[in-house]
Structures are given as C-alpha cells and as structure tokens.
Amino acid sequence: MLAWGLVLLTGAALGSLVFIVLPRWFPPPARPAATARGATAPSGDVKQQLSPGRKIKAHLYYVAEDGMGLTSEERDVSFGEGPLEQARQIVIAQIAPAVEPALTAIPQGTTLRALFLGDKGEAFVDLSKEVVAAHPGGTLNELLTVYTIVNVLTTNLPAVTSVQVLVDGKEVDTLVGHVDLRRPLAKNLDYVEEQ
C-alpha cells in the first residue's frame, strides 16, 4: 500500500513539473493581433495593430532563460498620443507574440480588451479570458504573468504607479489562485533578473 502511495505521489509531482517546465521550453505559436475596447476606441471591438509610424523605445518583459524570472529588453513600440494611448500601445506590444528566442509570460491568445487610467496613478488593464483559460498555472508562472503587465507600465510610464489586472471586464481575486489581484499592484522588480 505504501509503495502505491509513493508511485502516485511521484507521478503527480512529475505531472505538475511537465505543466510548469515544458511551456518554457517550447515557444507558443503565433497569435492573432490584439483587440481592445477602451476609452479612446470607438464602440465595438477594434482590431489593434502595431503602427508602422512613429516609435518610442520601451522596456518589455520576457521569461528569463532559466525560467525562474523575467528579463527586460528594450524594444520599439508604437507612439501613442497622451498617456492613455501610450499605455495601450505598450501593453499591445507586450502581449504580442514574442520574437524568438524570447518567451512571453502572457498566455497564448490573450488580448487587450480595455485600458483605463485613474487619477491617482493607477492603471486598469482589462485582458481577455485567455489570460486565465490558457494559463499553465503554478505560483511562479502566475507571478511572472502578473508582474510582466504591472512592470511594463510602471517602468515605462512614470505617471503610472500601480496596475490592477481585470479579466473579461471584471475584477478577479487571482488569475489561477496565487496572486491577489483585488487591488492595484505597485512595480516589483524582484522577479527581474539582471542581464
């Protein structure tokens, strides 16, 4: 009886390891362009594409090579007129498919539904349900996903001091059970590895 218990426990541990480690070894397939509904967009879904026009430099976050943290990479991002539009362009660039060898912490298929800025420096980022439905789970994976979004805005836009992640137009307690999302979160570079 004890031997079967050890076999089952070992199998469960190996199974969870596969769901945590394998997604980092294989980059996700390409995704369609993000869509958004927001304060600056007309009513209804609007297809979002990275503009071929004016660009700015922004620090985007990707999963580190060892899979245990994030790295910051400077990339060209479409220029947005005003803080709200610039925040929107930064998030669209962050959730776009990563260019190899970079690996994103944002689950495949996630799109930006809306983005709002509060008057006390908080940003509210409304992501599509895929951020939960396609998430691989696990505490570390959830931390990397959340702080990719929080840090990309708080690092690149001094006016943004905290970020609250919403899912499918609603406040959520967590994405997959680990990180408290009931309030805006401040920048946290503890998960960013030095390059």
ROSE-4610 file (N, C-alpha, C; in Angstrom, 1 decimal, always signed):
// ROSE-4610
residu = [M/M/M/L/L/L/A/A/A/W/W/W/G/G/G/L/L/L/V/V/V/L/L/L/L/L/L/T/T/T/G/G/G/A/A/A/A/A/A/L/L/L/G/G/G/S/S/S/L/L/L/V/V/V/F/F/F/I/I/I/V/V/V/L/L/L/P/P/P/R/R/R/W/W/W/F/F/F/P/P/P/P/P/P/P/P/P/A/A/A/R/R/R/P/P/P/A/A/A/A/A/A/T/T/T/A/A/A/R/R/R/G/G/G/A/A/A/T/T/T/A/A/A/P/P/P/S/S/S/G/G/G/D/D/D/V/V/V/K/K/K/Q/Q/Q/Q/Q/Q/L/L/L/S/S/S/P/P/P/G/G/G/R/R/R/K/K/K/I/I/I/K/K/K/A/A/A/H/H/H/L/L/L/Y/Y/Y/Y/Y/Y/V/V/V/A/A/A/E/E/E/D/D/D/G/G/G/M/M/M/G/G/G/L/L/L/T/T/T/S/S/S/E/E/E/E/E/E/R/R/R/D/D/D/V/V/V/S/S/S/F/F/F/G/G/G/E/E/E/G/G/G/P/P/P/L/L/L/E/E/E/Q/Q/Q/A/A/A/R/R/R/Q/Q/Q/I/I/I/V/V/V/I/I/I/A/A/A/Q/Q/Q/I/I/I/A/A/A/P/P/P/A/A/A/V/V/V/E/E/E/P/P/P/A/A/A/L/L/L/T/T/T/A/A/A/I/I/I/P/P/P/Q/Q/Q/G/G/G/T/T/T/T/T/T/L/L/L/R/R/R/A/A/A/L/L/L/F/F/F/L/L/L/G/G/G/D/D/D/K/K/K/G/G/G/E/E/E/A/A/A/F/F/F/V/V/V/D/D/D/L/L/L/S/S/S/K/K/K/E/E/E/V/V/V/V/V/V/A/A/A/A/A/A/H/H/H/P/P/P/G/G/G/G/G/G/T/T/T/L/L/L/N/N/N/E/E/E/L/L/L/L/L/L/T/T/T/V/V/V/Y/Y/Y/T/T/T/I/I/I/V/V/V/N/N/N/V/V/V/L/L/L/T/T/T/T/T/T/N/N/N/L/L/L/P/P/P/A/A/A/V/V/V/T/T/T/S/S/S/V/V/V/Q/Q/Q/V/V/V/L/L/L/V/V/V/D/D/D/G/G/G/K/K/K/E/E/E/V/V/V/D/D/D/T/T/T/L/L/L/V/V/V/G/G/G/H/H/H/V/V/V/D/D/D/L/L/L/R/R/R/R/R/R/P/P/P/L/L/L/A/A/A/K/K/K/N/N/N/L/L/L/D/D/D/Y/Y/Y/V/V/V/E/E/E/E/E/E/Q/Q/Q]
num = [1/1/1/2/2/2/3/3/3/4/4/4/5/5/5/6/6/6/7/7/7/8/8/8/9/9/9/10/10/10/11/11/11/12/12/12/13/13/13/14/14/14/15/15/15/16/16/16/17/17/17/18/18/18/19/19/19/20/20/20/21/21/21/22/22/22/23/23/23/24/24/24/25/25/25/26/26/26/27/27/27/28/28/28/29/29/29/30/30/30/31/31/31/32/32/32/33/33/33/34/34/34/35/35/35/36/36/36/37/37/37/38/38/38/39/39/39/40/40/40/41/41/41/42/42/42/43/43/43/44/44/44/45/45/45/46/46/46/47/47/47/48/48/48/49/49/49/50/50/50/51/51/51/52/52/52/53/53/53/54/54/54/55/55/55/56/56/56/57/57/57/58/58/58/59/59/59/60/60/60/61/61/61/62/62/62/63/63/63/64/64/64/65/65/65/66/66/66/67/67/67/68/68/68/69/69/69/70/70/70/71/71/71/72/72/72/73/73/73/74/74/74/75/75/75/76/76/76/77/77/77/78/78/78/79/79/79/80/80/80/81/81/81/82/82/82/83/83/83/84/84/84/85/85/85/86/86/86/87/87/87/88/88/88/89/89/89/90/90/90/91/91/91/92/92/92/93/93/93/94/94/94/95/95/95/96/96/96/97/97/97/98/98/98/99/99/99/100/100/100/101/101/101/102/102/102/103/103/103/104/104/104/105/105/105/106/106/106/107/107/107/108/108/108/109/109/109/110/110/110/111/111/111/112/112/112/113/113/113/114/114/114/115/115/115/116/116/116/117/117/117/118/118/118/119/119/119/120/120/120/121/121/121/122/122/122/123/123/123/124/124/124/125/125/125/126/126/126/127/127/127/128/128/128/129/129/129/130/130/130/131/131/131/132/132/132/133/133/133/134/134/134/135/135/135/136/136/136/137/137/137/138/138/138/139/139/139/140/140/140/141/141/141/142/142/142/143/143/143/144/144/144/145/145/145/146/146/146/147/147/147/148/148/148/149/149/149/150/150/150/151/151/151/152/152/152/153/153/153/154/154/154/155/155/155/156/156/156/157/157/157/158/158/158/159/159/159/160/160/160/161/161/161/162/162/162/163/163/163/164/164/164/165/165/165/166/166/166/167/167/167/168/168/168/169/169/169/170/170/170/171/171/171/172/172/172/173/173/173/174/174/174/175/175/175/176/176/176/177/177/177/178/178/178/179/179/179/180/180/180/181/181/181/182/182/182/183/183/183/184/184/184/185/185/185/186/186/186/187/187/187/188/188/188/189/189/189/190/190/190/191/191/191/192/192/192/193/193/193/194/194/194/195/195/195]
x = [+0.8/+0.0/+0.9/+1.9/+2.8/+3.5/+3.9/+4.6/+3.7/+2.4/+1.4/+1.3/+1.3/+1.2/+2.4/+3.6/+4.8/+4.7/+4.2/+4.1/+3.2/+2.0/+1.1/+1.6/+2.3/+2.8/+3.9/+4.8/+5.8/+5.2/+4.2/+3.5/+2.9/+2.3/+1.7/+2.7/+3.9/+4.9/+5.5/+5.7/+6.3/+5.3/+4.0/+2.9/+2.9/+3.0/+2.9/+4.2/+5.4/+6.6/+6.5/+5.8/+5.7/+4.9/+3.8/+3.0/+3.7/+4.7/+5.4/+6.6/+7.4/+8.6/+8.4/+7.6/+7.5/+7.1/+6.1/+5.7/+6.9/+7.9/+9.1/+10.0/+10.0/+10.9/+10.4/+9.1/+8.5/+7.8/+8.3/+7.6/+6.2/+5.3/+3.9/+3.7/+2.7/+2.5/+2.1/+2.1/+1.8/+0.3/+0.0/-1.4/-1.9/-3.2/-3.8/-3.5/-3.6/-3.4/-4.4/-4.0/-4.8/-6.0/-7.1/-8.2/-8.5/-9.1/-9.4/-10.6/-11.3/-12.3/-11.9/-11.8/-11.2/-11.8/-11.3/-11.8/-11.5/-10.4/-10.1/-10.6/-11.1/-11.6/-13.1/-13.5/-14.9/-15.6/-17.0/-17.7/-17.5/-17.5/-17.3/-15.8/-15.5/-14.1/-13.4/-12.1/-11.3/-10.0/-9.7/-8.5/-7.3/-6.4/-5.2/-4.0/-3.2/-2.0/-0.9/+0.3/+1.4/+1.6/+1.5/+1.5/+2.9/+2.9/+4.2/+4.8/+4.1/+4.6/+5.6/+5.5/+6.4/+6.6/+7.8/+8.1/+8.8/+8.6/+9.4/+10.1/+11.1/+11.8/+11.1/+10.8/+10.2/+10.8/+10.8/+11.4/+10.2/+10.3/+9.3/+9.9/+9.0/+9.5/+9.2/+10.2/+10.1/+10.6/+10.3/+10.7/+12.2/+13.0/+14.4/+14.8/+16.0/+16.4/+16.3/+16.5/+16.4/+14.9/+14.0/+12.6/+12.2/+13.1/+12.8/+12.6/+12.5/+12.3/+12.0/+12.1/+11.9/+13.2/+13.3/+14.3/+13.7/+14.4/+13.9/+14.6/+13.9/+14.5/+14.0/+14.8/+14.4/+13.9/+12.7/+12.1/+11.4/+11.2/+10.4/+9.0/+8.2/+6.8/+6.2/+5.0/+4.3/+4.1/+4.2/+4.0/+2.5/+2.1/+0.7/+0.6/-0.4/-0.6/-1.3/-0.5/-1.0/-0.8/-0.8/-0.5/-1.4/-2.7/-3.6/-3.3/-3.1/-2.8/-1.5/-0.5/+0.9/+0.8/+0.1/-0.1/-0.7/-1.7/-2.3/-1.3/-0.5/+0.4/+1.5/+1.9/+2.9/+2.3/+1.1/+0.5/+0.3/-0.1/-0.3/+1.0/+2.1/+3.4/+3.8/+3.5/+3.9/+3.2/+1.9/+1.1/+1.2/+1.9/+2.1/+3.0/+2.9/+3.7/+5.2/+5.9/+7.4/+8.2/+9.2/+10.1/+11.2/+11.4/+12.4/+13.7/+14.5/+14.4/+13.6/+13.0/+12.3/+11.0/+10.7/+9.5/+8.6/+7.3/+6.4/+5.8/+5.5/+4.8/+3.3/+2.9/+1.5/+0.9/-0.2/-0.7/-1.2/-1.0/-1.4/-2.8/-3.1/-4.4/-4.9/-4.2/-4.6/-4.6/-5.7/-5.8/-6.1/-5.9/-6.2/-7.7/-8.6/-9.9/-10.1/-9.5/-9.6/-8.4/-8.2/-7.2/-7.7/-7.7/-8.1/-7.1/-6.9/-6.0/-6.8/-6.5/-7.2/-6.4/-7.0/-6.4/-5.4/-5.1/-4.1/-2.9/-2.7/-1.6/-1.8/-3.1/-3.3/-3.8/-3.4/-3.9/-4.7/-5.8/-6.6/-6.6/-6.0/-5.7/-6.7/-7.6/-8.7/-8.2/-7.9/-7.4/-8.5/-8.4/-9.4/-9.3/-10.3/-10.4/-9.3/-8.6/-7.5/-6.3/-6.2/-5.1/-5.3/-6.6/-6.9/-7.0/-7.8/-8.1/-6.9/-5.9/-4.7/-3.5/-3.7/-2.6/-2.1/-0.8/-0.3/-0.4/-0.7/-0.9/+0.5/+0.4/+1.6/+1.9/+2.4/+2.7/+3.7/+4.8/+5.8/+5.3/+4.6/+4.1/+3.1/+2.3/+1.3/+2.0/+3.0/+3.8/+4.4/+5.0/+5.6/+4.6/+3.5/+2.4/+2.0/+1.6/+1.1/+2.2/+3.4/+4.4/+5.0/+4.7/+5.0/+4.1/+2.8/+1.9/+2.1/+2.3/+2.5/+3.8/+4.9/+6.2/+6.3/+5.7/+5.8/+5.2/+4.1/+3.5/+4.2/+4.5/+5.1/+6.6/+7.2/+8.6/+8.7/+7.8/+7.9/+7.1/+6.1/+5.3/+5.4/+6.1/+6.3/+4.9/+4.0/+2.7/+1.9/+2.3/+1.6/+2.4/+1.7/+2.4/+1.9/+0.8/+0.2/-0.7/-0.9/-1.7/-2.6/-3.9/-4.8/-5.2/-5.1/-5.4/-6.9/-7.7/-9.0/-9.1/-10.1/-10.3/-11.7/-11.8/-13.0/-14.0/-13.5/-14.3/-14.7/-14.1/-14.4/-13.2/-13.4/-12.3/-12.3/-11.1/-10.9/-10.0/-10.2/-9.3/-7.9/-7.8/-6.5/-6.6/-5.5/-5.6/-5.9/-5.0/-5.1/-4.9/-5.2/-5.2/-4.1/-3.1/-1.9/-1.7/-1.9/-1.5/-2.8/-2.9/-4.0/-4.2/-5.2/-5.5/-6.6/-7.1/-8.2/-7.9/-6.7/-6.3/-5.1/-4.9/-3.7/-2.4/-1.5/-0.2/+0.9/+1.9/+3.0/+4.1/+5.0/+6.1/+6.9/+7.3/+8.1/+9.1/+10.4/+11.4/+12.2/+11.7/+12.3/+12.3/+11.4/+11.4/+12.1/+12.8/+13.5/+15.0/+15.5/+16.9/+17.8/+19.0/+19.9/+20.6/+20.8/+21.3/+22.8]
y = [-1.2/+0.0/+1.3/+1.3/+2.4/+2.6/+1.5/+1.6/+2.3/+1.9/+2.6/+4.0/+4.4/+5.8/+6.6/+6.0/+6.7/+6.8/+5.8/+5.8/+6.9/+7.0/+8.0/+9.4/+9.6/+10.9/+11.3/+10.4/+10.6/+11.0/+10.3/+10.6/+12.0/+12.3/+13.7/+14.8/+14.5/+15.5/+15.7/+14.6/+14.6/+15.3/+15.0/+15.6/+17.1/+17.6/+19.1/+19.7/+19.0/+19.5/+19.7/+18.8/+18.9/+20.1/+20.4/+21.6/+22.9/+22.9/+24.1/+24.3/+23.3/+23.4/+23.4/+22.5/+22.3/+23.6/+24.4/+25.6/+26.6/+26.5/+27.4/+26.9/+25.6/+25.0/+25.2/+25.3/+25.4/+26.8/+27.6/+28.9/+28.7/+29.6/+29.5/+29.8/+29.3/+29.6/+31.0/+31.5/+32.9/+33.1/+34.3/+34.7/+35.7/+35.9/+37.0/+38.3/+39.4/+40.7/+40.9/+41.7/+42.0/+42.9/+42.8/+43.7/+44.4/+45.5/+46.3/+47.1/+47.3/+48.3/+49.2/+50.4/+51.3/+52.7/+53.6/+54.9/+55.7/+55.3/+56.1/+55.4/+54.2/+53.5/+53.7/+53.7/+53.8/+52.5/+52.6/+51.4/+50.2/+49.0/+47.7/+47.4/+46.2/+45.7/+46.5/+46.8/+47.5/+46.7/+46.3/+45.5/+46.3/+45.9/+46.6/+46.1/+46.9/+46.5/+47.5/+47.0/+47.9/+48.9/+50.1/+51.1/+51.2/+51.3/+51.4/+52.8/+53.8/+55.1/+55.4/+56.5/+56.9/+55.8/+55.7/+54.7/+55.3/+54.7/+55.0/+53.8/+53.9/+52.8/+52.5/+51.2/+50.8/+49.5/+49.3/+48.1/+47.1/+46.0/+44.9/+43.7/+42.9/+41.8/+40.5/+39.6/+38.2/+37.2/+36.0/+35.0/+34.8/+34.8/+34.6/+33.2/+33.0/+31.8/+30.6/+30.8/+29.7/+29.5/+30.3/+30.2/+30.6/+31.2/+31.5/+32.9/+33.8/+35.2/+35.8/+37.2/+37.9/+38.7/+39.0/+39.8/+41.0/+42.1/+43.3/+43.5/+43.8/+44.0/+45.3/+46.2/+47.4/+47.1/+47.5/+47.3/+48.6/+48.6/+49.7/+49.4/+50.5/+50.4/+51.6/+51.4/+52.5/+53.6/+54.8/+56.0/+56.2/+56.6/+56.9/+58.3/+59.0/+60.4/+60.5/+60.9/+61.0/+59.8/+59.9/+58.7/+57.5/+57.7/+56.6/+55.8/+56.5/+55.8/+55.2/+55.8/+55.2/+54.0/+54.0/+52.8/+51.7/+52.0/+51.0/+50.4/+51.2/+50.7/+49.8/+50.2/+49.4/+48.0/+48.0/+46.7/+45.8/+46.5/+45.7/+45.1/+45.9/+45.3/+44.2/+44.3/+43.3/+42.0/+42.1/+40.8/+40.2/+40.9/+40.4/+39.2/+38.3/+37.1/+37.5/+36.8/+37.1/+36.6/+37.4/+37.0/+36.1/+35.0/+34.0/+34.7/+34.4/+33.4/+33.8/+35.0/+35.5/+34.6/+34.5/+33.7/+34.5/+34.7/+35.5/+34.8/+35.6/+35.0/+35.2/+35.8/+36.1/+34.9/+34.3/+33.1/+33.4/+32.4/+32.4/+32.8/+33.7/+34.2/+35.3/+35.8/+36.9/+38.2/+38.9/+40.2/+41.3/+42.5/+43.7/+44.1/+44.1/+44.5/+46.0/+46.5/+47.9/+48.3/+49.6/+50.1/+51.5/+51.7/+53.0/+53.5/+54.8/+55.4/+56.1/+55.9/+56.6/+57.9/+58.7/+60.0/+59.9/+58.7/+58.6/+57.7/+57.6/+56.9/+55.4/+55.0/+53.6/+53.4/+52.2/+51.8/+50.5/+50.4/+49.2/+48.6/+47.4/+46.7/+45.5/+45.6/+44.5/+43.6/+42.4/+41.4/+40.4/+39.7/+38.7/+37.5/+36.6/+35.4/+34.4/+34.5/+33.6/+33.7/+34.9/+35.1/+34.1/+33.6/+32.6/+31.2/+31.2/+29.9/+29.2/+29.9/+29.3/+29.4/+29.8/+29.9/+28.5/+28.3/+27.0/+26.7/+27.7/+27.5/+27.6/+27.5/+27.5/+28.9/+29.0/+30.3/+31.1/+30.5/+31.3/+31.8/+30.9/+31.3/+32.5/+32.4/+33.5/+34.8/+34.7/+35.9/+36.5/+35.7/+36.3/+36.9/+36.3/+36.9/+38.3/+38.3/+39.5/+40.6/+40.3/+41.4/+41.7/+40.9/+41.4/+42.6/+42.5/+43.6/+44.8/+44.5/+45.6/+46.4/+45.6/+46.3/+47.0/+46.5/+47.1/+48.5/+48.7/+50.0/+50.9/+50.4/+51.2/+51.6/+50.8/+51.1/+52.1/+52.0/+52.8/+54.1/+54.2/+55.4/+55.9/+57.0/+57.5/+57.9/+58.2/+58.6/+57.4/+56.2/+55.0/+54.4/+54.4/+53.9/+52.6/+52.1/+50.8/+50.3/+49.0/+48.4/+47.4/+47.4/+46.4/+45.6/+44.3/+43.4/+43.0/+43.2/+42.8/+41.7/+40.8/+39.8/+39.8/+39.9/+39.9/+40.9/+42.1/+43.2/+43.1/+42.2/+42.1/+42.0/+42.5/+42.3/+40.8/+40.3/+38.9/+38.9/+37.8/+37.6/+37.3/+36.4/+35.9/+35.5/+35.2/+34.6/+33.1/+32.4/+31.0/+30.5/+31.4/+31.0/+31.5/+32.3/+32.6/+34.1/+34.9/+36.4/+37.2/+37.9/+38.7/+39.9/+39.9/+40.9/+41.8/+41.8/+42.6/+44.1/+44.5/+45.9/+46.1/+47.4/+47.7/+47.3/+46.8/+46.4/+47.3/+47.6/+48.5/+47.7/+48.5/+47.9/+46.9/+45.8/+44.8/+44.2/+44.7/+44.2/+43.0/+42.5/+41.3/+40.1/+40.0/+38.9/+39.2/+40.3/+40.7/+40.3/+39.5/+39.1/+40.1/+40.4/+41.3/+40.7/+41.5/+41.0/+41.1]
z = [+0.0/+0.0/+0.0/+0.8/+0.9/-0.5/-1.1/-2.4/-3.5/-3.5/-4.4/-4.1/-2.9/-2.5/-3.0/-2.9/-3.4/-4.9/-5.6/-7.0/-7.5/-6.8/-7.2/-6.9/-5.7/-5.4/-6.4/-6.7/-7.7/-9.1/-9.5/-10.7/-10.7/-9.6/-9.5/-9.6/-8.9/-8.9/-10.3/-11.0/-12.4/-13.3/-13.2/-14.0/-13.8/-12.6/-12.4/-12.9/-12.9/-13.4/-14.9/-15.6/-17.0/-17.4/-16.6/-16.9/-16.6/-15.7/-15.4/-16.3/-16.5/-17.3/-18.8/-19.3/-20.8/-21.5/-20.9/-21.6/-21.8/-21.0/-21.1/-22.2/-22.5/-23.5/-24.9/-25.1/-26.4/-26.5/-27.4/-27.5/-28.1/-27.6/-28.1/-29.6/-30.2/-31.6/-31.8/-33.0/-33.3/-32.9/-32.5/-32.1/-33.1/-33.1/-33.9/-33.2/-34.0/-33.4/-32.2/-31.3/-30.1/-30.5/-29.7/-29.9/-28.6/-28.7/-27.5/-27.6/-26.4/-26.3/-25.2/-25.4/-24.4/-24.5/-23.6/-23.5/-24.8/-25.5/-26.8/-28.0/-27.9/-29.1/-29.3/-30.6/-30.8/-30.3/-30.2/-29.6/-30.5/-29.8/-30.5/-30.5/-30.9/-31.0/-32.1/-31.8/-32.8/-33.0/-34.2/-34.4/-34.1/-33.3/-32.9/-33.7/-34.3/-34.9/-34.5/-34.4/-34.1/-35.3/-35.1/-36.1/-36.8/-38.1/-38.8/-38.7/-38.0/-37.9/-36.9/-36.2/-35.1/-34.0/-33.5/-32.5/-31.3/-30.2/-29.0/-28.5/-27.6/-27.0/-25.7/-25.4/-24.2/-23.7/-22.4/-21.8/-21.7/-22.4/-22.4/-21.6/-21.0/-20.1/-20.7/-20.6/-21.1/-20.1/-20.2/-19.3/-19.5/-18.4/-18.4/-18.9/-19.4/-20.0/-19.0/-17.7/-16.7/-16.3/-16.8/-16.5/-15.1/-14.3/-12.9/-12.7/-13.7/-13.5/-14.9/-14.9/-16.1/-16.5/-17.8/-18.2/-18.9/-18.9/-19.6/-20.9/-22.0/-23.3/-23.9/-24.4/-25.0/-26.4/-26.7/-28.0/-28.5/-29.8/-30.4/-30.2/-29.8/-29.5/-30.2/-30.8/-31.5/-30.5/-31.1/-30.3/-30.1/-28.9/-28.6/-28.1/-28.6/-28.2/-26.9/-25.9/-24.5/-23.7/-22.4/-21.5/-21.7/-21.9/-22.1/-23.3/-24.4/-25.7/-25.7/-25.0/-24.9/-24.1/-23.0/-22.1/-23.0/-23.7/-24.6/-25.6/-26.2/-27.2/-26.5/-25.3/-24.6/-24.3/-23.8/-23.4/-24.7/-25.8/-27.0/-27.5/-27.4/-27.7/-26.8/-25.5/-24.5/-24.7/-25.1/-25.2/-26.6/-27.5/-28.9/-28.8/-29.8/-29.8/-29.7/-28.8/-28.7/-29.9/-30.2/-31.3/-30.7/-31.3/-30.7/-30.7/-29.7/-28.7/-27.4/-27.4/-26.3/-26.1/-24.8/-24.4/-23.5/-23.9/-23.1/-21.9/-20.9/-19.7/-19.9/-21.0/-21.2/-22.0/-21.4/-22.1/-23.5/-24.4/-25.8/-26.0/-26.9/-27.2/-26.4/-25.4/-24.6/-25.4/-25.3/-25.9/-24.9/-25.3/-24.5/-24.9/-23.9/-24.1/-23.9/-22.8/-22.5/-21.5/-21.5/-20.5/-20.1/-18.8/-18.2/-17.2/-17.1/-16.1/-15.1/-13.8/-12.7/-12.4/-11.5/-11.2/-10.1/-9.6/-8.5/-9.0/-10.3/-10.9/-11.1/-11.0/-11.2/-12.6/-13.2/-14.5/-14.3/-15.0/-15.0/-16.4/-16.4/-17.7/-17.7/-18.7/-18.9/-20.0/-19.6/-20.5/-20.8/-22.0/-22.4/-21.5/-21.5/-20.7/-20.9/-22.0/-22.3/-21.3/-20.7/-19.7/-18.5/-18.3/-17.3/-17.9/-19.0/-19.6/-20.2/-20.7/-21.3/-20.4/-19.2/-18.2/-17.8/-17.8/-17.4/-15.9/-15.1/-13.6/-12.9/-11.6/-10.8/-10.3/-9.0/-8.4/-9.2/-9.6/-10.3/-11.6/-12.4/-13.7/-13.5/-12.5/-12.3/-11.9/-11.0/-10.6/-11.9/-12.7/-13.9/-14.9/-15.0/-15.9/-15.3/-14.0/-13.4/-13.5/-13.1/-13.0/-14.4/-15.4/-16.7/-17.0/-16.8/-17.0/-16.1/-14.8/-13.9/-14.2/-14.4/-14.6/-15.9/-16.9/-18.3/-18.2/-17.5/-17.4/-16.4/-15.2/-14.2/-14.5/-15.3/-15.6/-16.8/-17.7/-18.9/-18.8/-17.9/-17.8/-16.3/-16.1/-14.7/-14.1/-14.9/-14.3/-13.8/-14.2/-13.7/-12.5/-11.3/-10.1/-9.7/-10.2/-9.9/-11.0/-11.0/-12.1/-11.5/-11.9/-11.5/-12.8/-12.7/-13.8/-13.7/-14.7/-14.8/-15.9/-15.8/-16.8/-17.3/-18.6/-19.3/-18.8/-18.4/-17.9/-16.5/-15.7/-14.3/-13.4/-12.2/-11.2/-10.8/-10.6/-10.2/-8.9/-8.2/-7.0/-7.4/-8.3/-8.8/-10.3/-10.9/-12.3/-12.1/-11.4/-11.2/-9.7/-8.8/-7.4/-6.5/-7.0/-6.2/-5.9/-6.9/-6.7/-6.5/-5.4/-5.1/-6.1/-6.9/-7.8/-7.5/-6.2/-5.8/-5.6/-5.8/-5.7/-6.7/-7.0/-7.9/-7.2/-8.0/-7.6/-8.0/-7.2/-7.5/-8.2/-8.8/-9.5/-8.6/-9.1/-8.3/-9.2/-9.0/-9.9/-9.3/-8.2/-7.5/-8.5/-9.4/-10.3/-11.6/-11.7/-12.9/-12.7/-13.5/-13.4/-14.1/-13.5/-14.1/-15.3/-16.3/-17.6/-17.6]
